[in-house]
Amino acid sequence: MNTSHTHDTHAAIRKERVARWSVAASVAITLGKLAAGLFSGSLALLSEAAHALVDTFATAVTWFAVRASNKPADDEHHYGHAKFESVAALVETGILFLLALAVLAQAARTVFAGGHAVEATPLVFAVVIVSIAIDLNRIRALRKVARDTGSHALEADALHFSSDLAGSALVLLGLIAARFGFLHGDALAAAGVAVFIGLAGWRLGRRTLDTLLDTAPKGRVARLRTLAAAEPGVLGTGDIRLRAAGHEVFGEMALKVARTLSVDQASAIRNKVIARVRGEFPDTLLTVTTHPVSPGSETVRDRVALIAQKRGLPVHHVTVQDLDARLSISLDMEVDGRMSLGEAHEKAEALKAEIRGEFGANTEVEPHIEPLEVKHLAGQNASGETVAEITALLKKLAAQNPSVSDIHSVRVRRTPGGLVVNYHCRANAAIDVASAHRLIDEIEHHARDEYPAITRIVGHTDLVK
């Protein structure tokens, strides 16, 4: 079961349900305020009714925008349809500014005309108080769903109704002033409503434009760089681009990793960084790429191996020497044994040229051409007699050096190229690796000299018990 899809479906249902309920509440409040305003003659109440009428239209737009934004991504909208909500919020912003200017102009005319009387009856007070109660409940519901689903349109609605709530409170104060005979109270309350409408439009517009103009969430880029830098293997970050779309943030991040890493190693680092980001920012979907760079700790051997790897040439026994002001690099280069010497020489010369391009034209480069060993050989176990002969030979050779003992686990296989021998021996843990390797090499060389049928012999050193 796809839990992510189930969560998205549930969120979409919640968003549509609260949007529908908000439309119904707006219609009821608009009709109530309009009737009370006409009955009482209150400019502030009529302004609030006009505001509520605009909000009814805005919430209807929000509902359709939420329905559109719930559509999944398609071939034309790769990031989904979430910006429908931002477009709806932008439309609401424009309407709010126009309404604020209209109300403010009417309030100014009323004040300069000497004010006017308002019939503030108990029924009118009741309409305003009920609208305040409805707005309080609606704001709470919208904010909760907007916070849970990341809906910009629902968040915009909640902000609008917060201004409605403040406006209704001002209307209530204006009605109280009018009840006590203050003729300018209603007009001043209407002017206050206009200011709240304008402030709500300003806040909503700024937030909506940030989304439409792909403004990155504040502080998110710096935090993403910190998360990436905390992952071992990341040498730095390149460009990070983010854009918000509905309740999700999409983006791209470039990671700098050592160029000597394999594709699998670089991919593992990339996946760990993505997991870190998702752990802290579940709403962020990043496309992460890795860019190979040269780390400060990269050795001459690392750089030579990388050059050879890019050319598909296995190399080993890379020896680096400092000769005054220049380098001397020697190496064994493996090629297909069936290749002509002329073709192999061309590959060696091309490798030399690239190494000199990396370290300088006066670098001394000496590649030794070797036939590439076949990686997969058809083989079968040798006879018991052959195994016994080779085991006895290995034990004799080991006895010549007291540092090596206990030849065991001898396996001999016949292949088209000759005998392949694997065995284990024991050595003291105190000797260094170079000495241990030299001892095993001596046994191998003497064994191949005395038993020419052996084409490959591999010894593994265990520690003395």
C-alpha positions as CSV (number, residue, x, y, z in Angstrom):
1,M,0.0,0.0,0.0
2,N,1.4,3.4,-1.0
3,T,1.1,5.4,2.3
4,S,2.4,8.6,0.6
5,H,-0.5,8.5,-1.9
6,T,-3.0,7.7,0.8
7,H,-1.7,10.7,2.8
8,D,-2.0,13.0,-0.2
9,T,-5.5,11.8,-1.0
10,H,-6.6,12.4,2.6
11,A,-5.1,15.9,2.7
12,A,-6.9,16.7,-0.6
13,I,-10.2,15.6,0.8
14,R,-9.6,17.7,4.0
15,K,-8.7,20.8,1.9
16,E,-11.8,20.6,-0.3
17,R,-14.1,19.9,2.7
18,V,-12.9,23.0,4.7
19,A,-13.0,25.1,1.6
20,R,-16.6,24.2,0.9
21,W,-17.6,24.9,4.5
22,S,-15.8,28.3,4.3
23,V,-17.8,29.2,1.1
24,A,-21.1,28.4,2.9
25,A,-20.1,30.4,6.0
26,S,-19.1,33.4,3.8
27,V,-22.5,33.4,2.1
28,A,-24.3,33.3,5.4
29,I,-22.2,36.1,6.9
30,T,-22.6,38.3,3.7
31,L,-26.3,38.0,3.7
32,G,-26.6,38.8,7.4
33,K,-24.2,41.8,7.3
34,L,-25.9,43.2,4.2
35,A,-29.3,43.0,5.7
36,A,-28.2,44.5,9.0
37,G,-26.2,47.3,7.2
38,L,-29.2,48.3,5.0
39,F,-31.5,48.2,8.0
40,S,-29.2,50.3,10.3
41,G,-27.6,52.5,7.7
42,S,-24.1,51.7,9.0
43,L,-21.4,52.4,6.6
44,A,-19.0,50.2,8.5
45,L,-21.4,47.3,8.5
46,L,-22.1,47.8,4.7
47,S,-18.3,47.9,4.2
48,E,-18.0,44.7,6.1
49,A,-20.8,43.2,4.0
50,A,-19.0,44.2,0.8
51,H,-15.8,42.7,2.3
52,A,-17.7,39.5,3.1
53,L,-19.1,39.5,-0.5
54,V,-15.6,39.7,-1.8
55,D,-14.5,37.0,0.5
56,T,-17.4,34.8,-0.7
57,F,-16.1,35.2,-4.2
58,A,-12.5,34.6,-3.0
59,T,-13.4,31.5,-1.1
60,A,-15.2,30.2,-4.1
61,V,-12.0,30.8,-6.2
62,T,-10.0,29.1,-3.4
63,W,-12.3,26.1,-3.6
64,F,-11.8,25.7,-7.4
65,A,-8.0,26.4,-7.0
66,V,-7.7,23.7,-4.3
67,R,-9.5,21.2,-6.6
68,A,-7.2,22.1,-9.5
69,S,-4.1,22.0,-7.3
70,N,-4.9,18.4,-6.2
71,K,-4.4,17.1,-9.7
72,P,-1.2,15.0,-10.0
73,A,1.8,16.0,-12.1
74,D,1.4,15.4,-15.8
75,D,3.4,15.8,-19.1
76,E,2.8,19.6,-19.1
77,H,3.0,20.3,-15.4
78,H,6.0,18.3,-14.1
79,Y,5.8,19.8,-10.6
80,G,2.0,19.3,-10.3
81,H,-0.7,22.0,-10.2
82,A,-0.1,23.5,-6.7
83,K,0.5,27.0,-8.1
84,F,-3.2,27.3,-9.0
85,E,-3.6,28.1,-5.3
86,S,-1.0,30.9,-5.5
87,V,-2.7,32.3,-8.5
88,A,-6.0,32.3,-6.6
89,A,-4.3,34.0,-3.6
90,L,-3.0,36.7,-6.0
91,V,-6.5,37.4,-7.4
92,E,-7.7,37.7,-3.8
93,T,-4.9,40.2,-3.1
94,G,-6.0,42.5,-5.9
95,I,-9.6,42.4,-4.8
96,L,-8.7,43.2,-1.2
97,F,-6.7,46.3,-2.3
98,L,-9.5,47.6,-4.4
99,L,-12.1,47.1,-1.7
100,A,-9.8,48.8,0.9
101,L,-9.5,51.9,-1.3
102,A,-13.3,52.0,-2.0
103,V,-14.2,51.8,1.7
104,L,-11.6,54.3,2.8
105,A,-12.8,56.8,0.2
106,Q,-16.4,56.4,1.3
107,A,-15.4,56.8,5.0
108,A,-13.5,60.0,4.2
109,R,-16.6,61.5,2.4
110,T,-18.8,60.6,5.4
111,V,-16.4,62.2,7.9
112,F,-16.1,65.4,5.9
113,A,-19.9,65.5,5.5
114,G,-20.3,65.7,9.3
115,G,-21.0,62.0,10.0
116,H,-24.4,60.3,10.0
117,A,-26.8,58.6,12.4
118,V,-26.9,54.8,12.6
119,E,-29.9,52.8,13.9
120,A,-28.0,50.3,16.2
121,T,-30.7,47.9,17.2
122,P,-30.2,44.7,19.3
123,L,-30.7,42.7,16.1
124,V,-27.9,44.5,14.4
125,F,-25.6,43.8,17.3
126,A,-26.6,40.2,17.2
127,V,-25.7,39.8,13.5
128,V,-22.2,41.3,14.2
129,I,-21.6,39.1,17.3
130,V,-22.7,35.9,15.4
131,S,-20.4,36.8,12.5
132,I,-17.5,37.2,14.9
133,A,-18.2,33.7,16.4
134,I,-18.4,32.2,12.9
135,D,-15.1,33.8,11.9
136,L,-13.3,32.6,15.0
137,N,-14.4,29.0,14.3
138,R,-13.6,29.3,10.6
139,I,-10.1,30.8,11.2
140,R,-9.2,27.9,13.6
141,A,-10.4,25.2,11.1
142,L,-8.7,26.8,8.1
143,R,-5.4,27.4,9.9
144,K,-5.3,23.8,11.1
145,V,-5.9,22.3,7.7
146,A,-3.5,24.8,6.0
147,R,-0.8,24.0,8.5
148,D,-1.3,20.2,8.1
149,T,-1.4,20.2,4.3
150,G,0.7,23.3,3.4
151,S,-2.1,24.9,1.4
152,H,-1.3,28.5,0.5
153,A,-4.8,29.2,-0.6
154,L,-6.4,28.0,2.7
155,E,-3.7,30.0,4.6
156,A,-4.7,33.0,2.6
157,D,-8.4,32.5,3.5
158,A,-7.5,32.2,7.2
159,L,-5.6,35.5,6.9
160,H,-8.6,37.2,5.2
161,F,-11.0,36.1,7.9
162,S,-8.6,37.3,10.6
163,S,-9.0,40.8,9.0
164,D,-12.8,40.1,8.9
165,L,-12.7,39.4,12.6
166,A,-10.8,42.6,13.3
167,G,-13.2,44.5,11.0
168,S,-16.2,43.1,12.8
169,A,-14.8,44.1,16.1
170,L,-14.4,47.7,14.7
171,V,-17.9,47.6,13.4
172,L,-19.1,46.6,16.9
173,L,-17.2,49.5,18.4
174,G,-18.7,51.9,15.8
175,L,-22.2,50.7,16.6
176,I,-21.6,51.2,20.3
177,A,-20.3,54.8,19.6
178,A,-23.4,55.4,17.4
179,R,-25.7,54.1,20.1
180,F,-24.3,56.8,22.4
181,G,-24.7,59.6,19.7
182,F,-21.2,59.9,18.3
183,L,-22.0,60.6,14.6
184,H,-18.4,60.0,13.3
185,G,-18.0,56.6,15.1
186,D,-19.4,54.5,12.2
187,A,-17.3,56.3,9.5
188,L,-14.1,56.0,11.6
189,A,-14.9,52.3,12.1
190,A,-15.3,51.9,8.4
191,A,-11.9,53.6,7.9
192,G,-10.4,51.1,10.4
193,V,-12.0,48.2,8.4
194,A,-10.3,49.5,5.2
195,V,-6.9,49.6,6.9
196,F,-7.3,46.0,8.1
197,I,-8.4,45.0,4.6
198,G,-5.3,46.7,3.1
199,L,-2.9,45.2,5.6
200,A,-4.3,41.7,4.9
201,G,-3.9,42.3,1.2
202,W,-0.3,43.4,1.6
203,R,0.7,40.4,3.7
204,L,-1.0,38.0,1.4
205,G,0.4,39.6,-1.7
206,R,4.0,39.5,-0.5
207,R,3.7,35.9,0.4
208,T,2.0,34.9,-2.8
209,L,4.6,36.8,-5.0
210,D,7.4,35.0,-3.1
211,T,5.8,31.7,-4.2
212,L,5.1,32.7,-7.8
213,L,8.6,34.2,-8.2
214,D,10.2,31.0,-6.9
215,T,11.7,32.6,-3.8
216,A,13.5,30.0,-1.8
217,P,12.3,29.4,1.8
218,K,14.3,31.6,4.1
219,G,17.4,29.9,5.6
220,R,16.7,26.6,3.8
221,V,19.7,26.7,1.4
222,A,22.2,27.4,4.2
223,R,20.7,24.5,6.2
224,L,20.9,22.2,3.2
225,R,24.6,23.0,2.8
226,T,25.2,22.2,6.4
227,L,23.4,18.8,6.1
228,A,25.4,17.9,3.0
229,A,28.7,18.9,4.6
230,A,28.0,16.6,7.6
231,E,28.0,13.5,5.3
232,P,31.5,11.8,5.1
233,G,32.7,11.9,1.5
234,V,31.1,15.3,0.6
235,L,33.9,17.8,-0.2
236,G,31.5,20.7,-0.7
237,T,28.3,21.8,-2.5
238,G,27.8,23.6,-5.7
239,D,24.6,25.4,-6.7
240,I,21.4,24.8,-4.7
241,R,18.2,25.9,-6.3
242,L,14.8,25.8,-4.6
243,R,11.3,26.6,-5.5
244,A,8.0,26.3,-3.6
245,A,4.9,24.7,-5.2
246,G,2.0,24.3,-2.8
247,H,3.0,22.4,0.3
248,E,6.2,21.0,-1.3
249,V,9.6,22.5,-2.1
250,F,11.4,21.3,-5.2
251,G,15.0,21.8,-5.9
252,E,18.4,20.8,-7.2
253,M,21.7,20.3,-5.3
254,A,25.2,19.6,-6.6
255,L,27.6,17.6,-4.4
256,K,31.4,17.7,-4.8
257,V,33.0,14.3,-4.3
258,A,36.5,12.9,-4.9
259,R,37.0,12.0,-8.5
260,T,38.7,8.8,-7.5
261,L,35.4,7.4,-6.1
262,S,33.6,4.7,-8.0
263,V,30.1,5.3,-9.4
264,D,28.7,3.1,-6.6
265,Q,30.5,5.0,-3.9
266,A,29.4,8.4,-5.2
267,S,25.8,7.1,-5.5
268,A,25.9,5.9,-1.9
269,I,27.0,9.3,-0.7
270,R,24.2,11.0,-2.8
271,N,21.6,8.7,-1.3
272,K,22.7,9.4,2.3
273,V,22.5,13.1,1.7
274,I,19.0,12.8,0.3
275,A,18.0,10.7,3.3
276,R,19.4,13.5,5.6
277,V,17.4,16.1,3.8
278,R,14.2,14.2,3.8
279,G,14.6,13.5,7.5
280,E,14.8,17.2,8.4
281,F,12.6,18.6,5.6
282,P,10.0,16.0,4.5
283,D,8.4,18.6,2.2
284,T,11.6,19.0,0.2
285,L,12.2,17.0,-3.0
286,L,15.7,17.4,-4.3
287,T,17.4,16.2,-7.4
288,V,20.9,15.6,-6.2
289,T,23.9,15.2,-8.6
290,T,27.5,14.4,-7.8
291,H,30.4,16.4,-9.4
292,P,33.9,14.8,-9.2
293,V,36.6,17.1,-8.1
294,S,40.3,16.7,-7.1
295,P,40.6,16.6,-3.3
296,G,43.6,18.1,-1.5
297,S,44.5,14.6,-0.1
298,E,44.8,13.0,-3.6
299,T,48.2,11.4,-4.1
300,V,50.2,11.0,-7.3
301,R,49.3,7.3,-7.3
302,D,45.6,8.2,-7.0
303,R,45.8,10.5,-10.0
304,V,47.7,8.0,-12.1
305,A,45.2,5.3,-11.3
306,L,42.4,7.6,-12.2
307,I,43.9,8.5,-15.6
308,A,44.5,4.8,-16.4
309,Q,40.9,4.0,-15.2
310,K,39.4,6.5,-17.6
311,R,41.3,4.8,-20.4
312,G,40.2,1.3,-19.4
313,L,43.8,0.2,-18.6
314,P,44.4,-1.8,-15.5
315,V,47.7,-0.7,-13.8
316,H,49.6,-1.9,-10.7
317,H,52.9,-1.5,-9.1
318,V,52.9,2.2,-9.5
319,T,56.2,3.6,-8.2
320,V,56.7,7.3,-7.7
321,Q,60.1,9.0,-7.2
322,D,61.0,12.6,-6.7
323,L,64.0,13.5,-8.9
324,D,65.1,17.0,-8.0
325,A,62.5,19.2,-9.7
326,R,60.6,16.4,-11.6
327,L,58.7,13.2,-11.0
328,S,59.6,9.7,-12.1
329,I,56.6,7.4,-12.5
330,S,56.8,3.7,-13.4
331,L,54.0,1.3,-13.6
332,D,52.8,-2.1,-14.9
333,M,50.1,-1.7,-17.6
334,E,47.9,-4.7,-18.5
335,V,46.5,-5.2,-22.0
336,D,44.9,-8.1,-23.8
337,G,47.6,-10.7,-24.5
338,R,46.3,-11.2,-28.0
339,M,46.8,-7.5,-28.8
340,S,49.6,-6.7,-31.2
341,L,52.7,-5.1,-29.7
342,G,52.3,-2.1,-32.0
343,E,48.7,-1.4,-30.7
344,A,49.8,-1.9,-27.1
345,H,52.7,0.5,-27.6
346,E,50.2,3.2,-28.9
347,K,48.1,2.8,-25.8
348,A,51.2,3.1,-23.6
349,E,52.3,6.2,-25.4
350,A,48.8,7.8,-25.0
351,L,48.9,7.0,-21.3
352,K,52.3,8.5,-20.9
353,A,51.2,11.7,-22.7
354,E,48.1,12.1,-20.4
355,I,50.2,11.5,-17.3
356,R,52.7,14.2,-18.4
357,G,49.8,16.5,-19.1
358,E,48.7,16.0,-15.5
359,F,52.1,16.4,-13.8
360,G,54.2,18.4,-16.3
361,A,56.0,17.8,-19.6
362,N,59.3,16.9,-18.0
363,T,57.7,14.0,-16.0
364,E,59.5,10.7,-16.6
365,V,56.9,8.0,-17.3
366,E,57.9,4.4,-17.8
367,P,55.0,1.9,-18.4
368,H,55.8,-1.8,-18.5
369,I,53.4,-3.7,-20.8
370,E,52.0,-7.0,-19.4
371,P,49.4,-9.4,-20.8
372,L,46.1,-9.0,-19.0
373,E,45.2,-12.1,-17.0
374,V,41.9,-13.8,-17.9
375,K,39.5,-13.0,-15.1
376,H,37.3,-16.1,-15.5
377,L,39.0,-19.5,-16.2
378,A,37.2,-22.8,-16.7
379,G,38.8,-25.1,-14.2
380,Q,38.4,-28.3,-12.2
381,N,40.0,-29.7,-9.1
382,A,43.4,-31.4,-9.7
383,S,44.0,-35.0,-8.7
384,G,44.8,-35.9,-5.1
385,E,48.3,-36.9,-6.2
386,T,49.0,-33.4,-7.7
387,V,47.6,-31.7,-4.6
388,A,49.9,-33.8,-2.4
389,E,53.0,-33.1,-4.5
390,I,52.4,-29.3,-4.5
391,T,51.6,-29.3,-0.7
392,A,54.8,-31.1,0.0
393,L,56.7,-28.6,-2.2
394,L,55.2,-25.6,-0.4
395,K,56.0,-27.0,3.0
396,K,59.6,-27.6,2.0
397,L,59.9,-24.0,0.8
398,A,58.3,-22.6,3.9
399,A,60.6,-24.6,6.1
400,Q,63.6,-22.6,4.6
401,N,62.3,-19.5,6.4
402,P,61.4,-19.6,10.1
403,S,59.0,-16.7,9.7
404,V,56.5,-18.8,7.7
405,S,54.9,-22.0,9.1
406,D,51.9,-24.3,8.9
407,I,51.1,-24.6,5.2
408,H,47.4,-25.5,5.0
409,S,44.2,-25.2,3.0
410,V,46.0,-26.0,-0.3
411,R,43.7,-26.1,-3.3
412,V,44.9,-26.9,-6.8
413,R,42.8,-26.4,-10.0
414,R,43.5,-27.3,-13.6
415,T,42.8,-24.6,-16.2
416,P,43.5,-24.2,-19.9
417,G,46.4,-21.9,-18.9
418,G,47.9,-24.2,-16.3
419,L,47.6,-25.0,-12.6
420,V,46.2,-22.3,-10.2
421,V,47.2,-22.9,-6.6
422,N,45.7,-21.2,-3.5
423,Y,47.0,-21.9,0.0
424,H,47.2,-20.5,3.6
425,C,50.2,-20.2,5.8
426,R,51.0,-18.6,9.2
427,A,53.3,-15.7,10.1
428,N,54.1,-13.7,13.2
429,A,51.8,-10.7,13.7
430,A,54.8,-8.5,14.6
431,I,56.5,-8.6,11.1
432,D,55.6,-5.7,8.7
433,V,53.4,-6.2,5.6
434,A,56.4,-5.6,3.2
435,S,58.4,-8.4,4.8
436,A,55.4,-10.8,4.8
437,H,54.7,-10.0,1.1
438,R,58.4,-10.6,0.2
439,L,58.3,-14.0,2.0
440,I,55.2,-15.1,0.1
441,D,56.7,-13.9,-3.2
442,E,59.8,-16.0,-2.6
443,I,57.8,-19.1,-2.0
444,E,55.7,-18.4,-5.2
445,H,58.8,-17.9,-7.4
446,H,60.6,-21.0,-6.2
447,A,57.4,-23.1,-6.5
448,R,56.9,-22.0,-10.1
449,D,60.6,-22.7,-10.9
450,E,60.4,-26.3,-9.4
451,Y,56.9,-27.0,-10.7
452,P,56.5,-25.3,-14.2
453,A,52.9,-26.5,-14.6
454,I,51.9,-23.8,-12.0
455,T,50.7,-20.7,-13.8
456,R,49.4,-18.8,-10.8
457,I,49.9,-19.2,-7.1
458,V,48.2,-17.1,-4.4
459,G,49.2,-17.3,-0.7
460,H,47.1,-15.9,2.2
461,T,48.9,-15.2,5.5
462,D,47.1,-16.0,8.7
463,L,48.5,-15.0,12.1
464,V,50.3,-17.5,14.4
465,K,47.9,-18.8,17.0
